[in-house]
């Protein structure tokens, strides 16, 4: 293996990771539950930014509302995770990594 080429790839990967982290920091996605009755907006750094609850749920039972909120937050977190993995895969396109190494 050529050490100079490996160093170039490492620098390219480091620069790409920094750019990806900047992009993810500004990214926001919204997870939904109950057919959109509960929405959770999640940032790219896994912070819940907003919760929106349809007024029709405010008269329903507390346990169901809690479940819908948790499901909406989890949906948002899952979407952030999928987006992060897709960006990592795009960034790594064309780079050869040692066998068994993955991000």
N, C-alpha and C positions, 0 to 999 in steps of 0.2 A: 504494500500500500504506500502511496506517495503521501508523505507527511505534510507537504505544502498544500496539497489538494484537500487533505482532511482539515487543515487549519482554515482554509478558505470556506469549506462547507460549514465548519463550526461557527465562523463569524457570520456567514449568511443566515444560519439558523438562529443565532443570537439576535441579529437585527430583525429577522422575521418575527421572532417571539415578542420582541419589544413592540413592534408595530401591531401585532395581533392583540396584545394586552391593552394597548391604547384604544383600539377599535372596540374591544369587548367592554371596556370601562364605560363607553358611551352608549352601548347597546341596551335596549330595553325590549322585553317581550312580555306578552300578556297570556297567562294561562287561564283557562276557563273551566267551570264545572257547572253541573245542573243546566246544561243547554245554554250557557252564557249568563245565567242568573247571578253567578258569582265570578268575578274576575280579579286576578292578582297580577300586578305588573311587577316584574322582576328585572333587576339590572344585571349586566354582564358579570359583575363581581358578586353575584348571588345575594343581593340585598333586596328585600321586598320593599318596593317603593309606594305602591298603592293597593288598596283593596276596595273593590266596588261591589256592593250588594244591592240587588234589585229590591225595591220597596216591598214587593209581594212576599218576600221571604221574611220580612220583619215580624210577621204575625205567626209564622210557623214555629215548630219546636226548635229549641236551642241546640239540641244534639245534631239535628239534621243540618242546621246552619254551620255549626262547627265542622262537620264532616265535609261540607261543600267548600268551606274556606281552605281547609287542609288540602283537598283535592285540587283546587285552583292553584294554590302555592306550589304543590308538587308538579303540576303540569307546567307551570312557568319555569321551575328549576330544571325539569327534564328538557325543555326546549332550549334553555341556555346551555345545558351540557351538550346537547346534540349540535348546536351551533358552534360551540367551542371545538368539539372534535372535528367537525367539518372544516373549520378554519385551520386547525392544526394539520389535517390531512392535505389541504390545498397548499399550505406553506411548505410542507415536506415533499411535495411532488418533485420528482426528479433527483432528490438527494438519496444517495446510497448510505444506508445505515448498516452497522454490523448485524449479523444474524442474531435474532432474539431481542433486538433493541427496538422499542416502539415508544411513541408518546401517548 
